[in-house]
């Protein structure tokens, strides 16, 4: 930046041989509307500001430094590339399409819809398995496609953080908990279907995992605010939308994410495999209980 004042009116604020450090500080000042000079002499860079603004500029740079302690993280602390993301997403799509086909065709002369849909009264009477089976049933193709697209997107983000097996186990757990809570809060004649409770569980998980104690209140609460905006944008449209199920799913995911963030991520491959298998086995057992009585 080329200020109009004479250089004698400027005083040095930073000296460093590291150009990037000085350039970053200069960008902070520019964003705040504080004029600066960045000079180079004998391989050393000097950042200068007007004498009258030196105190404010120093305070702003100190505040910026405190907010960004530990950022960016070292390469060895970044989420590792974990296997199984693509296969698990294909499996998710295949599972939902398969159950949709079974319910539409009444395969094996079974009423998959009546056996598996969430029903508040029956769940309160002990039919817990409906909290799982309801996640795999959908009212029509549009309902199914919406949950496939949004579910795959948020699950992919979660797989990057937790690993595929842990991510899907956590999503299923959040969706199941959300459905159980929804049944407690709804009228007894209320019924519900769809993976959207688990989809919003994934959003809650992502928010909980990212929530950190930071000096900046905005940064501390930004993930939760974004999650709430997504809930409002994606979770309240449509005549038959079960808004409360979306809220309970996201709340369950948020609580689980706050706990899960203290675990190492990603978990070791044998644990990933065990958690992924546990999620599939839970769904299989729930459907067996629903169909066989």
C-alpha positions as CSV (number, residue, x, y, z in Angstrom):
1,X,0.0,0.0,0.0
2,X,1.3,3.5,-0.8
3,X,0.3,6.0,1.9
4,X,0.4,9.7,1.3
5,X,2.3,10.5,4.5
6,X,6.0,10.9,4.6
7,X,8.0,7.8,5.7
8,X,9.2,9.7,8.8
9,X,5.7,9.6,10.2
10,X,5.8,5.8,10.3
11,X,7.3,3.5,12.9
12,X,8.3,-0.2,12.7
13,X,5.9,-2.7,14.1
14,X,7.4,-6.0,13.0
15,X,10.9,-7.1,11.9
16,X,11.3,-10.6,10.4
17,X,13.3,-12.5,7.8
18,X,10.1,-14.4,7.1
19,X,8.1,-12.7,4.3
20,X,5.0,-14.8,4.8
21,X,4.7,-13.8,8.5
22,X,5.0,-10.1,7.7
23,X,2.7,-10.4,4.7
24,X,0.0,-12.1,6.8
25,X,0.2,-9.3,9.4
26,X,0.0,-6.8,6.6
27,X,-3.2,-8.5,5.3
28,X,-4.7,-8.3,8.8
29,X,-4.0,-4.6,8.9
30,X,-5.4,-4.1,5.4
31,X,-8.6,-5.9,6.3
32,X,-9.0,-3.5,9.3
33,X,-8.3,-0.4,7.2
34,X,-5.0,0.4,8.8
35,X,-2.4,1.7,6.3
36,X,1.0,0.1,6.4
37,X,4.4,-0.1,4.7
38,X,6.2,-3.4,4.0
39,X,9.9,-2.8,3.3
40,X,12.7,-5.2,2.6
41,X,16.4,-4.5,3.4
42,X,19.2,-7.0,3.7
43,X,16.9,-10.0,3.5
44,X,14.9,-8.6,6.5
45,X,11.3,-7.5,6.1
46,X,9.9,-4.6,8.2
47,X,6.2,-3.7,8.7
48,X,5.6,-0.1,9.5
49,X,2.4,1.8,10.5
50,X,1.5,5.3,11.3
51,X,2.8,6.4,14.7
52,X,-0.8,7.3,15.9
53,X,-2.1,3.9,14.9
54,X,0.7,1.8,16.2
55,X,-1.1,0.9,19.5
56,X,-4.2,-0.2,17.8
57,X,-2.3,-2.2,15.1
58,X,-0.2,-4.0,17.7
59,X,-3.4,-4.9,19.7
60,X,-5.2,-6.2,16.6
61,X,-2.2,-8.4,15.6
62,X,-1.9,-9.8,19.1
63,X,-5.6,-10.6,19.1
64,X,-5.3,-12.3,15.7
65,X,-2.4,-14.4,16.9
66,X,-4.3,-15.5,20.0
67,X,-7.3,-16.6,17.9
68,X,-5.1,-18.6,15.6
69,X,-2.9,-20.5,18.0
70,X,-2.2,-23.9,16.6
71,X,-3.5,-23.1,13.2
72,X,-2.8,-24.5,10.7
73,X,-2.3,-27.8,12.5
74,X,0.8,-29.8,11.8
75,X,0.5,-32.3,8.9
76,X,0.6,-35.2,11.3
77,X,-2.5,-33.9,13.1
78,X,-4.6,-33.5,10.0
79,X,-7.3,-36.2,9.4
80,X,-5.7,-39.1,7.7
81,X,-7.0,-40.5,4.5
82,X,-9.0,-43.5,5.5
83,X,-10.2,-46.4,3.3
84,X,-13.8,-47.4,2.8
85,X,-15.5,-44.0,2.2
86,X,-16.7,-44.8,-1.4
87,X,-17.7,-48.3,-0.7
88,X,-19.7,-47.3,2.3
89,X,-21.5,-44.6,0.3
90,X,-22.4,-47.1,-2.3
91,X,-23.5,-49.5,0.4
92,X,-25.7,-46.8,1.9
93,X,-27.4,-46.1,-1.5
94,X,-27.8,-49.8,-2.1
95,X,-29.4,-50.5,1.2
96,X,-32.0,-47.7,0.9
97,X,-32.9,-48.7,-2.6
98,X,-33.1,-52.4,-1.7
99,X,-35.5,-51.7,1.2
100,X,-37.5,-49.3,-1.0
101,X,-37.9,-52.1,-3.5
102,X,-38.9,-54.7,-0.8
103,X,-41.5,-52.4,0.6
104,X,-43.0,-51.5,-2.8
105,X,-43.2,-55.1,-4.0
106,X,-44.1,-56.6,-0.6
107,X,-41.4,-59.2,-1.2
108,X,-42.0,-62.6,0.5
109,X,-45.6,-61.5,0.9
110,X,-44.5,-59.3,3.9
111,X,-45.8,-55.8,4.7
112,X,-42.4,-54.2,5.2
113,X,-44.1,-50.7,5.6
114,X,-46.4,-51.7,8.5
115,X,-43.8,-53.9,10.1
116,X,-41.0,-51.3,10.1
117,X,-42.4,-47.8,10.2
118,X,-41.9,-45.7,13.3
119,X,-45.1,-45.6,15.4
120,X,-45.0,-43.6,18.6
121,X,-47.5,-45.8,20.6
122,X,-46.0,-49.1,19.6
123,X,-42.5,-47.8,20.4
124,X,-43.6,-46.7,23.8
125,X,-45.0,-50.2,24.3
126,X,-41.5,-51.6,23.7
127,X,-41.1,-52.0,20.0
128,X,-37.7,-50.3,20.0
129,X,-36.6,-51.9,16.7
130,X,-38.9,-49.5,14.8
131,X,-36.4,-46.7,15.7
132,X,-33.9,-48.5,13.4
133,X,-36.2,-49.9,10.7
134,X,-38.0,-46.6,10.2
135,X,-34.7,-45.1,9.0
136,X,-34.6,-47.4,6.0
137,X,-38.2,-46.8,4.8
138,X,-39.3,-44.0,2.5
139,X,-42.7,-42.7,1.3
140,X,-41.8,-42.2,-2.3
141,X,-38.9,-41.7,-4.8
142,X,-38.5,-38.0,-4.1
143,X,-38.3,-38.7,-0.3
144,X,-35.7,-41.4,-1.0
145,X,-33.6,-39.4,-3.4
146,X,-33.4,-36.4,-1.0
147,X,-32.1,-38.6,1.8
148,X,-29.7,-40.3,-0.5
149,X,-28.1,-37.1,-1.8
150,X,-27.9,-35.2,1.5
151,X,-27.1,-38.3,3.5
152,X,-24.2,-39.2,1.2
153,X,-22.8,-35.7,1.3
154,X,-22.8,-35.3,5.1
155,X,-21.7,-38.9,5.6
156,X,-18.7,-38.4,3.3
157,X,-17.7,-35.4,5.4
158,X,-18.0,-37.5,8.6
159,X,-16.1,-40.4,7.1
160,X,-13.2,-38.1,6.4
161,X,-13.0,-37.3,10.1
162,X,-13.9,-40.5,11.8
163,X,-13.3,-43.2,9.3
164,X,-16.0,-45.1,7.4
165,X,-17.0,-47.7,10.0
166,X,-17.1,-45.3,12.9
167,X,-18.9,-42.7,10.9
168,X,-21.8,-45.0,9.9
169,X,-22.0,-46.4,13.4
170,X,-22.3,-42.9,14.8
171,X,-24.9,-41.9,12.2
172,X,-27.0,-44.9,12.9
173,X,-26.7,-44.3,16.7
174,X,-27.7,-40.7,16.3
175,X,-30.6,-41.5,14.0
176,X,-31.9,-44.3,16.3
177,X,-31.6,-42.0,19.4
178,X,-33.4,-39.3,17.5
179,X,-36.3,-41.6,16.6
180,X,-36.6,-42.9,20.1
181,X,-36.8,-39.3,21.5
182,X,-39.2,-38.3,18.7
183,X,-41.6,-41.1,19.7
184,X,-41.5,-39.8,23.3
185,X,-42.5,-36.3,22.3
186,X,-45.1,-37.0,19.6
187,X,-48.8,-37.9,20.0
188,X,-49.3,-41.7,20.3
189,X,-50.9,-42.0,16.9
190,X,-47.9,-40.4,15.2
191,X,-45.9,-42.5,12.7
192,X,-42.7,-41.6,10.7
193,X,-40.3,-43.0,8.2
194,X,-37.1,-41.9,6.5
195,X,-33.4,-41.6,6.9
196,X,-33.6,-37.9,7.4
197,X,-33.4,-38.3,11.2
198,X,-30.0,-39.9,10.7
199,X,-29.0,-37.3,8.1
200,X,-29.6,-34.6,10.6
201,X,-27.8,-36.7,13.1
202,X,-24.8,-36.6,10.8
203,X,-25.1,-32.7,10.7
204,X,-25.2,-32.7,14.5
205,X,-22.2,-35.0,14.7
206,X,-20.2,-32.7,12.4
207,X,-21.2,-29.7,14.5
208,X,-20.3,-31.4,17.8
209,X,-17.0,-32.6,16.5
210,X,-16.0,-29.2,15.3
211,X,-17.1,-27.3,18.4
212,X,-14.0,-26.2,20.2
213,X,-13.1,-23.8,23.0
214,X,-11.7,-20.7,21.3
215,X,-10.9,-17.1,22.3
216,X,-13.4,-16.0,19.6
217,X,-17.0,-16.5,20.5
218,X,-17.9,-16.6,16.7
219,X,-15.4,-19.4,16.0
220,X,-16.6,-21.3,19.1
221,X,-20.2,-21.3,18.1
222,X,-19.9,-21.2,14.3
223,X,-20.4,-25.0,13.7
224,X,-23.5,-25.0,15.8
225,X,-24.9,-21.9,14.1
226,X,-24.2,-23.5,10.7
227,X,-25.9,-26.7,11.8
228,X,-29.0,-24.7,12.9
229,X,-29.1,-22.9,9.6
230,X,-29.0,-26.3,7.7
231,X,-31.8,-27.5,9.9
232,X,-33.9,-24.5,9.0
233,X,-33.0,-24.7,5.3
234,X,-33.3,-28.5,4.8
235,X,-35.4,-29.8,7.6
236,X,-38.6,-27.7,7.7
237,X,-39.8,-27.8,4.1
238,X,-42.6,-30.0,2.8
239,X,-46.1,-30.7,3.9
240,X,-45.3,-34.1,5.5
241,X,-41.9,-33.2,6.9
242,X,-41.4,-34.4,10.5
243,X,-39.6,-31.3,11.8
244,X,-39.4,-32.7,15.4
245,X,-37.6,-35.8,14.1
246,X,-35.1,-33.6,12.4
247,X,-34.6,-31.6,15.6
248,X,-34.2,-34.7,17.8
249,X,-31.8,-36.3,15.2
250,X,-29.6,-33.3,15.2
251,X,-29.7,-32.9,18.9
252,X,-28.7,-36.6,19.4
253,X,-25.9,-36.1,16.8
254,X,-24.7,-33.0,18.5
255,X,-24.5,-34.7,21.9
256,X,-22.7,-37.7,20.5
257,X,-20.3,-35.5,18.6
258,X,-19.4,-33.6,21.8
259,X,-18.5,-36.9,23.4
260,X,-16.9,-38.5,20.3
261,X,-14.4,-35.7,19.8
262,X,-12.4,-36.9,22.8
263,X,-11.7,-40.2,21.0
264,X,-8.8,-40.6,18.6
265,X,-9.7,-40.1,15.0
266,X,-9.7,-42.1,12.9
267,X,-9.9,-45.2,15.0
268,X,-7.7,-48.2,14.1
269,X,-8.8,-50.3,11.1
270,X,-9.9,-53.3,13.2
271,X,-12.2,-51.0,15.3
272,X,-13.5,-49.4,12.1
273,X,-14.4,-52.8,10.7
274,X,-16.1,-53.8,14.0
275,X,-18.2,-50.7,14.2
276,X,-19.3,-50.9,10.6
277,X,-20.2,-54.5,11.1
278,X,-22.1,-53.6,14.3
279,X,-24.2,-51.0,12.4
280,X,-25.1,-53.5,9.7
281,X,-25.9,-56.2,12.2
282,X,-28.1,-53.9,14.2
283,X,-30.2,-53.1,11.2
284,X,-30.4,-56.8,10.2
285,X,-31.5,-57.8,13.7
286,X,-34.0,-54.9,13.9
287,X,-35.6,-56.0,10.6
288,X,-35.6,-59.7,11.7
289,X,-37.4,-58.7,14.9
290,X,-39.9,-56.5,12.9
291,X,-40.8,-59.2,10.3
292,X,-40.7,-62.3,12.4
293,X,-42.5,-60.8,15.4
